[in-house]
Amino acid sequence: MAGFLVFMVAASVDAGPFGFGRMGHAVGRLQFFMDLKLTEAQQAEMKNIINRYRAAGEPFRSNAMDARKNLRAILRSDPLDEEAARKAFRQGSALREERFVLRAKMMGELKALLTSEQRELLKEKKGLRLEKMKRRFGILSEERSY
């Protein structure tokens, strides 16, 4: 059940530009939840939440594909119609924003199912992951100099 839950969450919540996914990235992020030793009841409720948000996000997926096709067609046109490009980009961005908000709401509901101990462990794991990323990419501090 736990592996299925990771797949369901990953398929439902992670999307790249205009709704195209990066499944591996989502699975890594959501592995945090699976490492928390969820109860059967927590897993069942998470599955319900995921299914509800998947259904809510379905219209955005097909609209996102159409928006991306439209944007590509405009970018290939010669000469470029700047106003059409701006309009197509805004439409795609609006769809991406809606998917982002749905994903954020879903993650909030999923986190709300956790016990205080599980939330604390999740916070610790997130901190460790951030430190690992900093070391991996050579980021020594939060400040950046340009």
N, C-alpha and C positions, 0 to 999 in steps of 0.2 A: 504493500500500500504506500509506503514512504517514497519509493522510487517513482511510482505513478504520480504521487502528489507533486514531486519536483518537476516532472515532465509537464503536468497540467499548469502549474504556476508559470513555468518558463514559457510555455507556448502562449499563455494568456497575457503576460505582462511585459515582456521585453520586445521592444520595437525600435528599429532604427528610423532613419528619416522617412517620413510619410507612411509609417506603419510596417516597414519591412524589418524582419526580426534579426536578432543576433542571438540565437538560441544558446550557444556556449556561454556567453556572458551572463545570461539570465540564470542558467543552471548553477554557475559558480556562486552568484549572489544568493540564490535561493537554497543552496546547500546549507547555508547558515541555519535555516529553519529546521532542516532535517537533522542537524547535529544537536538539536535541543531536546531530543527524545520526547517527541510529542505523544500524547495519549491518543488512543483510538478516537475518543470523542473530539479532541482537537483536530485530528486529521480529517474526520468526517465533516466538521464544521468548516474547515479550510476548503475542502473540496466543494461544499455548497457555495461558499463565497466566490471561489474561483469560477465556478460554472455560471453564477449570476453575472459576474463582470465580463466573462467571455461573451455571453449573450448580449450584454449592453454594448460591447465593443465591436460586435460583428458588422454593423453598418459602416463603421469607420474603416474597417479593413478593405472592403470593396471600394469605398469612396477614395481611400488613400491610393489604391492601385490606379484608379482612373486619374486622380490628380497627378500622380507621377508620370503616367503616359502623356498626359496633356503637357506637362512641363517639359518633358523630353522633346516632344514634337515642336514646341515653341522654340526651344533652344537650338534645334536643328534648322529652323527656318532661316531663309536668307532673303532679305535682310531681317535682322532681329527686330521684332516688335516689342520695344521695351515695356510699354504699358501692359501688353498681354503677358509678358514674362513676370512683371511685378504682381499682376492679378493672380496668375497661376501659382506663384510662390506663396502669396498670402493665403490662398485657399488650402494649399498643402500644409502650410504652417498652422492654420486653424485646426485642421484635422489632427496634426501631431500634438497640438496643445490639448485637445480633447482626450486623446489617448493617454497623454501624460497625466492628466488630472484623474482619469479613470484608474490608471495604474497606481497613482499615489493614494487614492481613496481605498483601493483594494488592499494595498500594503498596510495602510492604517488599520483596516478591519482585521487583517491577519495578525498583526502585532498585538491588537487588543485581546486576542484569544490566549496570549501567552501569560504564564504566571510571572510574578515579579522576579523570581529566580531565572526563568527563561529569558526575560527581557534583559536582565543584567548580564547574563552569559552572551546574549546576542550583541549587546553593547561592547563587551570585552572583545569578542571575535571581530567585530567591525573595526575596533581600534587596532588590533593585531594585523588585520588585512590592510589597513591604511598605512601602517608602518612598513609592511612588506612592499607595498606599492612604492612608497617613498624611496626605500632602498633600491628597488628594482630600477626605478627611473632616475635615481640620483637626486631626488628632491630632498634637500637638507632642512628646509624650513618652509613654513606656509608662505613666507614673503618671497616674491620673485623680483628679480631685477632685470629690467629690459634695457 
